[in-house]
């Protein structure tokens, strides 16, 4: 079938063996690749109720049917497993240039199981997998590891062969449950702890190499449509906004809406927000727009700190979510210091959203004398030291390394702890943006803004952010469309250019599948039901489709508290629109 390789690589780290399996056209037609195919394989191959750190827990890498083509926003890959952070379904995505190398290895998905006897690097090519000991790389940071892996296994690439690596840092090695997988230095498959699963398997890195390309059904049509999308994007305000300011431009927008979580979820506005805004980043650093492959938006900020104690530090970022997590929750009021903490997280392999949330919780625990740690808001060096302790699982860092839900329970702080299904929330306050409260509650992977990007509708005024009624139907529509984008693995920031109709056209041009809009919606619903059944199998109950107690706290400044009854009402409406019963079970 066009658009697919029709091949799955299964790797057993324990036995150091691999096999290449074919995948039927009926499965590809129904699940399409990317998120759809990986979710199907995870359900088929993972034993029920397996520990996320068990060798039998599969770790899947997948690209989409558009990867390697001229389709804009297609240089992305997905990672799928059972999350050690939540115990439920785990998905995470990253861009950069490595996804095209991953795809050029010539597989629709790579399934890794088992556990290596020693730290290792896996090299994947169209011929299969090669296993290499890498004890000397164990303990190195992500930048060092990526450079070493590419130098060691990449130089002999033949003409036209693409090479890319994904790596973990010390946090992943030590099974920190919110550790990430990184590539191209600063691109992170960031949420739900996929890096910890690599660490549990003693897998330091995977290098992909190859020169395979997917065969397209209508290559001329794909090229013409891509040219048309590029022309439409040339002067589009969304593109101009991202290219000029990056995601950090959301700092002003959320603060003005009183939806910028601050002082560990007790406020919705930071008085000094202008010091950590997109404009501050551009004033305090030398900034260049930076794009993934196959991208004309260039949302990334390659930022060099030009003055102060971190002069010379260069990172890609900080992104909005990192600014919120450390600038808002921890009240760091200097963009250069946030860049510094961002760099520490990238080197250690920590998800910045969870890391900032946990540092904020630790600050509150310190102030309340719940832990033996002297830490307060704005204490950059104290927070930096705590990040290292988390990555090494030392002292209170060992408690934080397992996430908010467990740390709060141990410290007696469940009344203020913020999470959903154990996953720490992103920077859109669900007390103000009620649709985001619903989105966080019902997301398969926990508190997540990316399954529907519903906050945009509320911040823009297209939907009343304070309303409770009528949020379920539009949320489901957005979830379905972004499920298909994740199945094709297209960048979220191109959603303006990929309405349902355009995605249906692309599917026909790339794969020759005549699905139409209704066919795509049907596939999205099938994938959603499959993932729901996976979570139910792993122990999900209706009580998990909710928010933690800390997001219903009453001691708030300038925010009306969110009522539990409001979330319960929205979730019931959501179940009804999904066609599920009162226990959230698909019928």
LINVENKA-V680839 format. One record per residue. N is the residue number from 1. RES is the residue in three letters. SS is DSSP state (@ for helix, = for strand, . for the rest). OMEGA is omega as a letter, one per 30 degrees, with the letter a starting at -180 (* if undefined). D_FIRST is the distance of its C-alpha to the first C-alpha in Angstrom with 2 decimals. Layout:
N&RES&SS&OMEGA&D_FIRST, N&RES&SS&OMEGA&D_FIRST
//
This chain:
1&UNK&.&l&0.00, 2&UNK&.&l&3.80, 3&UNK&.&a&6.46, 4&UNK&.&l&6.04, 5&UNK&.&a&7.79, 6&UNK&.&a&7.44, 7&UNK&=&l&11.20, 8&UNK&=&l&14.31, 9&UNK&=&l&17.69, 10&UNK&=&a&20.65, 11&UNK&=&l&24.03, 12&UNK&=&a&27.42, 13&UNK&.&a&30.18, 14&UNK&.&a&32.95, 15&UNK&.&a&32.18, 16&UNK&.&l&30.61, 17&UNK&=&l&27.68, 18&UNK&=&l&23.91, 19&UNK&=&l&21.03, 20&UNK&=&a&17.34, 21&UNK&=&l&15.37, 22&UNK&=&l&11.87, 23&UNK&.&a&10.51, 24&UNK&.&l&9.46, 25&UNK&@&l&6.76, 26&UNK&@&l&10.09, 27&UNK&@&a&11.23, 28&UNK&@&l&8.48, 29&UNK&@&a&8.93, 30&UNK&@&a&12.61, 31&UNK&@&l&13.29, 32&UNK&.&a&10.79, 33&UNK&.&l&11.98, 34&UNK&@&a&15.45, 35&UNK&@&a&18.24, 36&UNK&@&a&16.38, 37&UNK&@&a&14.57, 38&UNK&@&l&17.75, 39&UNK&@&l&20.02, 40&UNK&@&a&18.33, 41&UNK&@&l&18.70, 42&UNK&@&l&22.23, 43&UNK&@&a&23.26, 44&UNK&@&a&22.04, 45&UNK&@&a&23.48, 46&UNK&.&l&26.62, 47&UNK&.&a&29.78, 48&UNK&.&l&31.62, 49&UNK&.&l&34.34, 50&UNK&.&l&33.82, 51&UNK&.&l&35.78, 52&UNK&.&a&33.68, 53&UNK&.&l&35.51, 54&UNK&.&l&34.94, 55&UNK&.&a&32.94, 56&UNK&.&l&30.66, 57&UNK&.&a&29.54, 58&UNK&.&l&26.04, 59&UNK&=&a&25.31, 60&UNK&=&l&21.71, 61&UNK&=&a&20.48, 62&UNK&=&l&17.23, 63&UNK&.&a&15.87, 64&UNK&.&a&13.78, 65&UNK&.&a&10.59, 66&UNK&.&a&13.27, 67&UNK&.&a&15.27, 68&UNK&.&l&16.20, 69&UNK&.&l&15.64, 70&UNK&.&a&18.60, 71&UNK&.&a&18.35, 72&UNK&.&l&21.81, 73&UNK&.&a&22.46, 74&UNK&.&l&19.19, 75&UNK&.&a&20.96, 76&UNK&.&l&21.31, 77&UNK&=&l&20.51, 78&UNK&=&l&21.39, 79&UNK&=&a&23.49, 80&UNK&=&l&23.78, 81&UNK&=&l&26.43, 82&UNK&=&a&29.49, 83&UNK&.&l&32.03, 84&UNK&.&a&35.37, 85&UNK&.&a&36.84, 86&UNK&.&a&36.21, 87&UNK&.&a&35.09, 88&UNK&.&a&32.19, 89&UNK&=&a&28.57, 90&UNK&=&l&28.11, 91&UNK&=&l&25.72, 92&UNK&=&a&26.53, 93&UNK&=&l&24.95, 94&UNK&=&l&26.04, 95&UNK&.&a&25.49, 96&UNK&.&l&27.05, 97&UNK&.&a&25.58, 98&UNK&@&a&24.63, 99&UNK&@&a&21.28, 100&UNK&@&l&19.92, 101&UNK&@&l&21.22, 102&UNK&@&a&19.70, 103&UNK&@&a&16.22, 104&UNK&@&l&17.02, 105&UNK&.&l&17.63, 106&UNK&.&l&13.92, 107&UNK&.&l&13.37, 108&UNK&.&l&11.97, 109&UNK&=&l&15.43, 110&UNK&=&a&18.64, 111&UNK&=&a&20.96, 112&UNK&=&l&24.60, 113&UNK&=&l&27.30, 114&UNK&.&l&30.81, 115&UNK&.&l&33.61, 116&UNK&.&l&34.73, 117&UNK&.&l&38.35, 118&UNK&.&l&39.04, 119&UNK&.&a&37.65, 120&UNK&=&l&34.61, 121&UNK&=&l&31.96, 122&UNK&=&l&28.42, 123&UNK&=&a&26.65, 124&UNK&=&l&22.88, 125&UNK&=&l&21.15, 126&UNK&.&a&18.06, 127&UNK&.&a&20.35, 128&UNK&=&a&21.09, 129&UNK&=&l&24.21, 130&UNK&=&a&27.85, 131&UNK&=&a&30.74, 132&UNK&=&l&33.78, 133&UNK&=&a&37.01, 134&UNK&.&a&37.97, 135&UNK&@&a&41.26, 136&UNK&@&l&42.68, 137&UNK&@&a&40.10, 138&UNK&.&a&40.77, 139&UNK&.&l&42.92, 140&UNK&.&l&41.88, 141&UNK&.&a&40.81, 142&UNK&@&a&37.30, 143&UNK&@&l&38.19, 144&UNK&@&a&39.85, 145&UNK&@&a&37.08, 146&UNK&@&l&34.31, 147&UNK&@&a&36.47, 148&UNK&@&a&37.35, 149&UNK&@&l&33.84, 150&UNK&@&a&32.59, 151&UNK&@&a&35.71, 152&UNK&@&a&35.54, 153&UNK&@&a&31.92, 154&UNK&@&a&30.69, 155&UNK&.&a&33.11, 156&UNK&.&a&31.76, 157&UNK&.&a&28.38, 158&UNK&.&a&27.48, 159&UNK&.&l&27.21, 160&UNK&.&l&24.28, 161&UNK&.&l&23.51, 162&UNK&=&a&23.42, 163&UNK&=&l&25.56, 164&UNK&=&a&26.16, 165&UNK&=&l&27.92, 166&UNK&=&a&28.38, 167&UNK&=&l&31.83, 168&UNK&.&l&34.34, 169&UNK&.&l&38.06, 170&UNK&@&l&41.11, 171&UNK&@&l&40.33, 172&UNK&@&l&37.11, 173&UNK&@&a&38.97, 174&UNK&.&l&41.62, 175&UNK&.&l&39.19, 176&UNK&.&a&40.24, 177&UNK&.&l&38.16, 178&UNK&.&l&37.19, 179&UNK&=&a&36.33, 180&UNK&.&l&33.36, 181&UNK&=&a&30.81, 182&UNK&=&l&31.36, 183&UNK&=&a&29.84, 184&UNK&.&a&31.15, 185&UNK&.&a&34.55, 186&UNK&.&l&34.48, 187&UNK&=&a&31.02, 188&UNK&=&l&31.04, 189&UNK&=&a&28.78, 190&UNK&.&a&31.98, 191&UNK&.&l&32.47, 192&UNK&.&l&32.90, 193&UNK&.&l&33.62, 194&UNK&@&l&30.45, 195&UNK&@&l&32.70, 196&UNK&@&l&35.00, 197&UNK&@&l&32.31, 198&UNK&@&a&31.69, 199&UNK&@&l&35.47, 200&UNK&@&l&35.86, 201&UNK&.&a&33.52, 202&UNK&.&a&35.66, 203&UNK&=&a&32.65, 204&UNK&=&a&34.07, 205&UNK&=&l&31.05, 206&UNK&=&l&27.50, 207&UNK&=&l&26.80, 208&UNK&=&l&23.28, 209&UNK&=&l&22.86, 210&UNK&=&l&20.33, 211&UNK&.&l&18.96, 212&UNK&.&l&15.19, 213&UNK&.&l&13.22, 214&UNK&.&l&9.76, 215&UNK&.&a&8.49, 216&UNK&.&l&9.14, 217&UNK&.&a&8.73, 218&UNK&.&a&12.54, 219&UNK&@&l&14.27, 220&UNK&@&l&17.64, 221&UNK&@&l&17.29, 222&UNK&@&a&16.46, 223&UNK&@&l&19.47, 224&UNK&@&a&21.70, 225&UNK&@&l&21.10, 226&UNK&@&l&21.74, 227&UNK&@&l&24.89, 228&UNK&@&l&26.01, 229&UNK&@&l&25.64, 230&UNK&@&l&27.60, 231&UNK&@&l&30.24, 232&UNK&@&a&30.56, 233&UNK&@&a&30.99, 234&UNK&.&a&33.59, 235&UNK&.&a&36.54, 236&UNK&.&a&35.15, 237&UNK&@&l&37.67, 238&UNK&@&l&35.14, 239&UNK&@&a&33.99, 240&UNK&@&a&37.64, 241&UNK&@&l&38.65, 242&UNK&@&a&36.13, 243&UNK&@&a&36.67, 244&UNK&@&a&40.44, 245&UNK&@&a&41.05, 246&UNK&.&a&37.92, 247&UNK&@&l&37.61, 248&UNK&@&l&41.29, 249&UNK&@&l&42.19, 250&UNK&@&a&41.61, 251&UNK&@&l&44.86, 252&UNK&@&a&47.02, 253&UNK&@&a&45.01, 254&UNK&@&l&45.10, 255&UNK&@&l&48.72, 256&UNK&@&l&49.84, 257&UNK&.&a&48.18, 258&UNK&.&a&49.95, 259&UNK&.&l&46.55, 260&UNK&.&a&46.67, 261&UNK&.&a&47.33, 262&UNK&=&l&50.40, 263&UNK&.&a&52.86, 264&UNK&.&l&50.55, 265&UNK&.&l&49.60, 266&UNK&.&l&53.18, 267&UNK&=&l&52.93, 268&UNK&.&a&50.50, 269&UNK&.&l&51.94, 270&UNK&.&a&52.94, 271&UNK&.&a&56.06, 272&UNK&.&a&55.21, 273&UNK&@&a&51.60, 274&UNK&@&l&52.28, 275&UNK&@&a&52.81, 276&UNK&@&a&49.23, 277&UNK&.&l&47.52, 278&UNK&@&l&45.11, 279&UNK&@&l&48.19, 280&UNK&@&l&49.91, 281&UNK&@&a&47.00, 282&UNK&@&l&47.19, 283&UNK&@&a&50.98, 284&UNK&@&a&51.28, 285&UNK&=&l&48.47, 286&UNK&=&a&47.10, 287&UNK&=&l&43.69, 288&UNK&=&l&40.79, 289&UNK&=&a&37.58, 290&UNK&=&a&34.59, 291&UNK&.&l&30.87, 292&UNK&.&l&27.64, 293&UNK&.&l&25.22, 294&UNK&.&a&23.58, 295&UNK&.&l&26.49, 296&UNK&.&a&29.33, 297&UNK&.&l&31.06, 298&UNK&.&a&32.55, 299&UNK&.&a&33.83, 300&UNK&=&l&34.86, 301&UNK&=&l&38.53, 302&UNK&=&a&39.48, 303&UNK&=&l&43.01, 304&UNK&=&l&45.98, 305&UNK&=&a&49.11, 306&UNK&.&a&51.98, 307&UNK&.&l&55.06, 308&UNK&.&a&56.51, 309&UNK&.&l&56.00, 310&UNK&.&a&52.25, 311&UNK&.&a&52.58, 312&UNK&.&l&49.87, 313&UNK&.&l&47.33, 314&UNK&=&l&43.89, 315&UNK&=&l&40.95, 316&UNK&=&a&38.00, 317&UNK&.&f&39.41, 318&UNK&.&l&40.97, 319&UNK&.&a&38.56, 320&UNK&@&a&39.94, 321&UNK&@&l&39.23, 322&UNK&@&l&41.13, 323&UNK&@&l&43.97, 324&UNK&@&a&44.22, 325&UNK&@&l&44.13, 326&UNK&@&a&46.87, 327&UNK&@&l&48.58, 328&UNK&@&a&48.72, 329&UNK&.&a&48.80, 330&UNK&.&l&50.85, 331&UNK&.&l&52.67, 332&UNK&.&a&52.20, 333&UNK&.&l&53.51, 334&UNK&.&a&52.67, 335&UNK&@&l&49.23, 336&UNK&@&l&49.95, 337&UNK&@&l&50.56, 338&UNK&@&l&47.32, 339&UNK&@&l&45.56, 340&UNK&@&l&47.43, 341&UNK&@&l&46.29, 342&UNK&@&a&42.71, 343&UNK&@&l&42.94, 344&UNK&@&l&44.33, 345&UNK&@&l&41.48, 346&UNK&@&a&38.86, 347&UNK&@&a&40.65, 348&UNK&@&a&41.11, 349&UNK&.&l&37.62, 350&UNK&=&l&38.81, 351&UNK&.&a&37.18, 352&UNK&@&l&39.69, 353&UNK&@&l&39.46, 354&UNK&@&a&40.41, 355&UNK&@&l&42.80, 356&UNK&@&l&44.75, 357&UNK&@&a&44.94, 358&UNK&@&l&46.30, 359&UNK&@&l&48.78, 360&UNK&@&l&50.01, 361&UNK&@&l&50.46, 362&UNK&@&l&52.34, 363&UNK&@&l&54.60, 364&UNK&@&l&55.50, 365&UNK&@&l&56.09, 366&UNK&@&a&58.35, 367&UNK&@&a&60.29, 368&UNK&.&l&60.82, 369&UNK&.&l&61.92, 370&UNK&.&a&59.21, 371&UNK&.&l&58.25, 372&UNK&.&a&60.28, 373&UNK&.&l&58.75, 374&UNK&.&a&60.40, 375&UNK&.&a&57.72, 376&UNK&.&l&57.90, 377&UNK&.&l&56.04, 378&UNK&.&a&55.68, 379&UNK&.&a&56.28, 380&UNK&@&a&53.69, 381&UNK&@&l&54.89, 382&UNK&@&l&55.19, 383&UNK&@&l&51.62, 384&UNK&@&l&50.44, 385&UNK&@&l&52.29, 386&UNK&@&l&50.81, 387&UNK&@&l&47.24, 388&UNK&@&l&48.11, 389&UNK&@&l&49.67, 390&UNK&@&a&46.59, 391&UNK&@&a&44.35, 392&UNK&@&a&46.87, 393&UNK&.&l&47.58, 394&UNK&.&l&51.28, 395&UNK&.&l&53.89, 396&UNK&@&l&52.75, 397&UNK&@&l&49.50, 398&UNK&@&l&48.62, 399&UNK&@&a&48.93, 400&UNK&@&a&46.87, 401&UNK&.&l&44.11, 402&UNK&.&l&43.07, 403&UNK&.&a&42.81, 404&UNK&@&a&44.93, 405&UNK&@&a&45.02, 406&UNK&@&a&46.49, 407&UNK&@&a&48.77, 408&UNK&@&l&50.18, 409&UNK&@&a&50.88, 410&UNK&@&a&52.72, 411&UNK&@&a&54.68, 412&UNK&.&a&55.58, 413&UNK&.&a&53.79, 414&UNK&.&a&51.42, 415&UNK&.&l&53.31, 416&UNK&.&a&52.01, 417&UNK&.&a&48.68, 418&UNK&.&l&45.63, 419&UNK&.&l&42.20, 420&UNK&=&a&39.73, 421&UNK&.&a&38.27, 422&UNK&.&a&39.90, 423&UNK&=&a&37.99, 424&UNK&.&a&40.29, 425&UNK&.&l&39.84, 426&UNK&.&a&38.90, 427&UNK&.&l&41.35, 428&UNK&.&a&41.38, 429&UNK&.&a&44.33, 430&UNK&.&l&43.46, 431&UNK&.&a&47.15, 432&UNK&.&a&46.94, 433&UNK&.&a&43.32, 434&UNK&@&l&43.16, 435&UNK&@&l&39.52, 436&UNK&@&l&38.76, 437&UNK&@&l&40.84, 438&UNK&@&a&38.53, 439&UNK&@&l&35.38, 440&UNK&@&a&36.80, 441&UNK&@&a&37.90, 442&UNK&@&l&34.67, 443&UNK&.&a&32.15, 444&UNK&.&a&30.19, 445&UNK&.&a&31.22, 446&UNK&.&a&34.78, 447&UNK&.&a&36.58, 448&UNK&.&l&33.85, 449&UNK&.&a&33.82, 450&UNK&.&l&30.18, 451&UNK&.&a&28.52, 452&UNK&.&a&29.88, 453&UNK&.&a&32.11, 454&UNK&.&a&34.53, 455&UNK&@&a&37.54, 456&UNK&@&l&36.74, 457&UNK&@&a&37.41, 458&UNK&@&l&40.71, 459&UNK&@&a&41.91, 460&UNK&.&a&41.30, 461&UNK&.&l&43.21, 462&UNK&.&l&40.44, 463&UNK&.&l&41.23, 464&UNK&.&a&44.63, 465&UNK&.&a&44.28, 466&UNK&.&a&47.17, 467&UNK&.&l&45.97, 468&UNK&.&a&44.76, 469&UNK&.&l&44.02, 470&UNK&.&a&40.78, 471&UNK&@&a&38.76, 472&UNK&@&a&36.27, 473&UNK&@&l&34.33, 474&UNK&@&l&33.66, 475&UNK&@&a&32.82, 476&UNK&@&l&30.14, 477&UNK&@&l&28.65, 478&UNK&@&l&28.56, 479&UNK&@&a&27.19, 480&UNK&@&a&24.27, 481&UNK&@&a&23.42, 482&UNK&@&l&23.75, 483&UNK&@&l&21.69, 484&UNK&@&l&18.73, 485&UNK&@&l&19.89, 486&UNK&@&l&19.94, 487&UNK&@&l&16.46, 488&UNK&@&a&15.34, 489&UNK&.&l&18.36, 490&UNK&.&a&20.29, 491&UNK&.&l&24.00, 492&UNK&@&a&26.38, 493&UNK&@&l&28.59, 494&UNK&@&a&26.09, 495&UNK&@&l&26.22, 496&UNK&@&a&28.58, 497&UNK&@&a&25.96, 498&UNK&.&l&23.07, 499&UNK&.&a&24.33, 500&UNK&@&a&22.16, 501&UNK&@&a&21.71, 502&UNK&@&l&20.56, 503&UNK&@&l&17.96, 504&UNK&@&l&16.58, 505&UNK&@&l&16.56, 506&UNK&@&l&14.82, 507&UNK&@&l&11.98, 508&UNK&@&a&11.61, 509&UNK&@&a&12.18, 510&UNK&@&a&9.88, 511&UNK&@&a&6.75, 512&UNK&.&a&7.93, 513&UNK&.&a&9.14, 514&UNK&.&a&12.78, 515&UNK&.&a&14.52, 516&UNK&@&a&17.77, 517&UNK&@&a&20.37, 518&UNK&@&l&21.17, 519&UNK&@&l&17.67, 520&UNK&@&l&17.63, 521&UNK&@&l&21.12, 522&UNK&@&l&20.25, 523&UNK&@&l&17.57, 524&UNK&@&l&20.22, 525&UNK&@&l&22.77, 526&UNK&@&a&20.74, 527&UNK&@&l&20.28, 528&UNK&@&l&23.98, 529&UNK&@&l&25.10, 530&UNK&@&a&23.24, 531&UNK&@&l&25.01, 532&UNK&@&l&28.24, 533&UNK&@&l&28.14, 534&UNK&@&a&27.67, 535&UNK&@&l&30.73, 536&UNK&@&l&32.73, 537&UNK&@&a&32.07, 538&UNK&.&l&33.40, 539&UNK&.&l&36.56, 540&UNK&.&l&36.07, 541&UNK&.&l&38.83, 542&UNK&@&l&39.77, 543&UNK&@&l&42.26, 544&UNK&@&l&39.47, 545&UNK&.&a&38.31, 546&UNK&.&l&41.37, 547&UNK&.&a&42.99, 548&UNK&.&a&45.48, 549&UNK&@&a&49.24, 550&UNK&@&l&49.57, 551&UNK&@&l&47.70, 552&UNK&@&a&50.34, 553&UNK&.&a&53.33, 554&UNK&.&a&56.25, 555&UNK&.&a&57.87, 556&UNK&.&l&55.92, 557&UNK&=&l&57.21, 558&UNK&.&l&56.56, 559&UNK&.&l&53.65, 560&UNK&.&a&53.95, 561&UNK&.&l&52.74, 562&UNK&.&a&49.61, 563&UNK&.&l&50.54, 564&UNK&@&a&48.72, 565&UNK&@&l&49.06, 566&UNK&@&a&47.04, 567&UNK&@&l&44.04, 568&UNK&@&l&44.45, 569&UNK&@&a&44.54, 570&UNK&@&l&41.38, 571&UNK&@&l&39.48, 572&UNK&@&l&40.64, 573&UNK&@&l&39.49, 574&UNK&@&l&36.10, 575&UNK&@&a&35.81, 576&UNK&@&a&36.85, 577&UNK&@&l&34.29, 578&UNK&@&a&31.50, 579&UNK&.&l&32.71, 580&UNK&=&l&33.89, 581&UNK&.&a&37.26, 582&UNK&.&l&40.22, 583&UNK&.&l&39.12, 584&UNK&.&a&35.79, 585&UNK&.&l&33.85, 586&UNK&=&a&30.95, 587&UNK&.&*&32.03
//
